[in-house]
Amino acid sequence: MTSADSAMVRCAQVARTFGDGAAAVVAVHEVSCEVPPGARIALTGPSGSGKSTLLHLIGGLETLTGGTITWPGLGGPPHGRAGVIGMIFQGPSLLPTLNVIENVALPLRFDGVPSATADDRAARTLDRLGIAELASRLPEELSGGQSQRVAVARAVASRPKLILADEPTGRLDHRAAGHVISVLLEAADELDAALIVSTHDAEIAARLPQRWTMSDGALSSREVHSR
Amino acid sequence: MTLTWLRGLLRKRASRLSIVAAGIAVAVALLGSLGTFLAASKATMTKRAAAEVAVDWQVQESGDADPNAVLAAVRSAPGVRTAVPVYYGRTSGFSTTGATTQTTGPGVVLGIPDSYARTFPAELRPLAGSATGVLIVQQTAANLHALPGDTVSIGRAGLSPARVRAGGVVDLPQADSLFQKVGAPVGSQPSAPPDNVLLLPEATWHQVFDPLAKSRPDLVSTQLHVARSHALPPDPAAAYNAITAAAHNLEARTSGQAVVGDNLGAALGAAREDAAYAQVLFLFLGLPGAVLAVLLTAAVTGAGATRRRREQALLRTRGASYRQLMWLATVEAALVGVAGCLAGLAGAALVGTLAFGSARFGGTTATAVGWTTVAAAAGLAIAALTVIVPARRDARTATVAAGRLTVGRVRAPWWLRYGLDLVLLAAAGVIVVMTGNNGYQLVLAPEGVPTISVSYWAFAGPALLWVGAGLLTWRFCDLLLGRGRRVVGAVLRPLARGLSGTVASGMSRQRRALGRSIVLVALAVSFAASTAVFNASYRQQAEADALLTNGADVTVTESPGALTGPGAAGTLAAIPGVNGVEPLQHRFAYVGSDLQDLYGVRPGTITKATALQDAYFTGGTARQLMHTLATEPDSILVSAETVKDFQLSPGDLLNLRLQDGRTKRFTTVPFHYAGVVKEFPTAPKDSFFVANASYVAGRTGGDAVGAFLVDTGGRHIATVADRVRARLGPAATVTDLATTRKAVGSSLTSVDLAGLTRVELAFALLLAATAGGLVLALGLAERRRTFAIATALGGTGRQLRAFVFGEAVVLTVGGLIAGAAIGALLSRMLVTVLTGVFDPPPSALAVPWSYLIVVGAITVGALALVSAIAVRMARRPAISVLREL
């Protein structure tokens, strides 16, 4: 088995362009990269550099306009396969009509886990993340930090091999942001999952050992730091 | 800022604004259509009422009046086109001499000018021979066995008979008014016009009756028959008041020498009652449609309330003042209001053109403009109510933080906590009972009184039922989706499988919005159902009325005194197109000193030629009472008034005196009271008897038949009637259902209600289809983000369908079941409260299943279509959707 074969995700000359002709916007331009198992990657770059789009392409949520992506470590494309990837979105992403435990259990339910088991696993995840007391609350009754912690809980409850977090601390104050990223790292460690966090916050990025920097849709640098 | 906001609205919210404008358009179109139609309909009622009158006024001169002065006064009265003298002479009887001598009892001989038939064409209907000269009225011709060319002797009291040669046979379609006692109150008018009538040219009449006038002036009189201008106010009530005032003015100007028999006023008096009923029907059947359109619009704007609150919150955090927020809301309301009004008025014009061939619904420009203004004002008010009012409420009461809320803990609304739904339902019941205490008499238009009393209070009963039942539906939805969500989950399990609990939980949290949608669908369906059932029941009873009046598809009425036996039915049965013939005896019977009609029937076969509804009887169904007459031949059905007057109990002996066929003397025939009959084919409105024909024939020694009821199976009625006439000649009177239908139908029946309900049913269908589809579509559109996130979390198409179809199923099933239940209740209450419109009252509601199935199918179809579109849209890449939102 080669190192390439063991990659969770492999991108080759990946591109994503929005619009046509003169109005076309190149969001991601010929990016080639691999995400190894257990990776801790901070995807950084200024706003509009293509971080979110690359993350969505890796998550199989966005269609390509060029290049190829394969998911050898995930057993194939993740789209429509609940629990394969744990996704944390930039904005509010909890379903407003479901309470916290139902939100956390939803990917498990999608994955066909019986409701009692799904609820039990969701409750244990909430407990592990220290937010068990929020279980019966509705999303709109949560603060921004609490919402993102619940989103983390939902992302990890199905024990994914890859966690993608798109600006998970973008709307949080410094303290709450630090707490969320700690929770995320702990969960990834516990699950031994690969983690990619897109952020333009240098302090957050510094907490992850690898840093990929994007600029004008291209992956301009890849660095490894000690944690 | 205003232009920027407006541009943003048009760019980003074009679909939503279009839907709100469409809701307003439906309300405007409905109000505009119905209002213009009502006004136009009143005008046509006036025109029809005036056109149906043969002689507008019959002016009776008093004994000492100067005829020339009265004639001059009448001719110079404003609005009078023509006035001609008509002479009435009383004869001791007519006779003809041919193979046998035929004589009649006393009669009337009219002297008419040559121009009479041209001036009053509706008064005379030529049947045979010449239309001028000496004319015999059909009944008299039958009594005398006279034909054109025969000589008729006119008996004159104290003088020798005068002989005239008949030129033709005519019918007098409005004989009742022609022979009215001018100036006499309704109760003292003759019960029937004279049986024997002859019409003479004016000069001939003078030759015959001038000698009599000298010896017996009491036997001759003169009337002036007047044709007036029919340029009347369009509203029947105003026209009635104008004509009545003109008649009173003439009487005053002639100092009482002339008394006016106001036939035109009487016709307009009936029309104003019809107009008042049309107004009541507009209120009962039309207004709920407009209210529904308003609710629909409010629901549409309400579905975007969360988004609006969020936008308001954003504007406030960026420093927008309350005044600025209100201004922006006003701009939005003006935009949708004006667009909705324009679309609605165009829709109303289209409805008018399609349904009535005129954008003004056949009305005047003034009425069309008037109702256009009213409808447009209502449209703008709806826009203000549904856009500005919620925006104002949010801006005044909601905090910025609250503006972010999208669902919120579901707390029972105040009306539910206080049981307002139950209070409204109880109030509806009380009001209906109270209305019932005055016999559901909604319109009172006493003759001679210029004002009409309309009991709009009665409208509150169905209105409160509609609102109360809607709220009760909401209560049930709240209960079922809240506490009963496990049940909902179990019901949805075949559709949602493992997600059923999650789907049910989601619906439970939005049960307020879902309940509102279910109520809206239920109200729309109930509106369609109740309107359709009322319409069908009305048509059923109008048909029953025509059948009661005529008796059967074709009815052959024998001349008085004719001794035709039931065996003649065979002759009629042989005529092509005749399915069956049923003989019906008609006698007169004394009960005490009261003379009443008696109908002898063959109880086993009577229903083969005519329809007997249970509502015609009391004390048993039609079938049971006919069975009683068959098995107990001496039993008899009597009127409720007779039961009361003679204190009868079932089984009581009732001795009637009937004429014996052999001796022509009245003989006592014993019967036993078996039940009450309120209506019977061919019978009068007042008291009468129904008995076994064989028993009557056996006890009176004669089986003479009064009428033959001819069944044609409802096909080719006019053709069969013509064949029967050709076979029988003038010996009997042949009437058919098609002609009677037109004659008995009031203007309300014949045209206006049909038009009203045609518009109603179309709008009801539209509202039922859009209510569910639109509200579901908007609700699902608001949750595009939810579905996109669910997709991003790995939800498959099937799992997304569970969410969408789960909600659609609950909405469809809940809406249709509640709608059917409310519709059934409302239909019954409408028919009860509007009893005055029905003649006779229905024993059972007529349910137009085909229309109701179409309503149900279209509602289900609209919801299924919206669900399918929502699922299809949810298949788009999740991130693309999230990026757009």
Contacts between the chains, C-beta under 8 A, distances in Angstrom:
chain1	res1	chain2	res2	distance
A	56	B	879	4.8
A	59	B	792	7.7
A	61	B	792	5.5
A	61	B	877	6.5
A	61	B	878	5.5
A	61	B	879	4.6
A	62	B	877	6.3
A	62	B	879	5.1
A	62	B	880	7.7
A	63	B	877	5.8
A	78	B	794	7.6
A	79	B	794	8.0
A	80	B	794	6.4
A	80	B	795	8.0
A	80	B	796	5.2
A	81	B	794	5.7
A	82	B	793	6.2
A	82	B	794	2.7
A	82	B	795	6.8
A	83	B	794	6.3
A	84	B	794	7.1
A	87	B	792	5.9
A	87	B	793	6.9
A	89	B	789	7.3
A	89	B	792	7.4
A	89	B	882	7.4
A	91	B	882	8.0
A	93	B	789	5.3
A	93	B	792	8.0
A	95	B	506	7.4
A	95	B	786	5.2
A	95	B	789	6.3
A	95	B	790	7.0
A	96	B	406	4.5
A	96	B	407	4.8
A	96	B	509	8.0
A	96	B	786	7.0
A	97	B	407	5.7
A	97	B	505	7.6
A	97	B	506	4.1
A	97	B	507	7.8
A	97	B	509	4.4
A	97	B	510	5.5
A	97	B	786	7.2
A	98	B	502	6.8
A	98	B	505	6.3
A	98	B	506	5.9
A	98	B	509	7.4
A	99	B	505	7.7
A	99	B	509	8.0
A	102	B	502	6.0
A	102	B	505	5.8
A	105	B	502	7.8
A	106	B	502	6.7
A	106	B	790	7.2
A	106	B	793	6.1
A	106	B	795	8.0
A	107	B	793	4.9
A	107	B	794	5.7
A	109	B	498	6.0
A	109	B	499	5.7
A	109	B	502	5.8
A	110	B	499	7.8
A	110	B	790	7.7
A	110	B	793	6.3
A	110	B	794	4.9
A	110	B	795	5.0
A	110	B	796	7.2
A	110	B	799	5.8
A	111	B	794	6.9
A	112	B	498	6.4
A	114	B	498	6.9
A	115	B	498	6.5
A	115	B	501	5.3
A	115	B	502	7.8
A	138	B	407	6.1
A	138	B	408	7.8
A	138	B	409	7.1
A	138	B	509	7.2
A	140	B	404	6.7
A	140	B	405	4.9
A	140	B	406	5.9
A	140	B	407	6.2
A	140	B	408	7.0
A	154	B	793	7.5
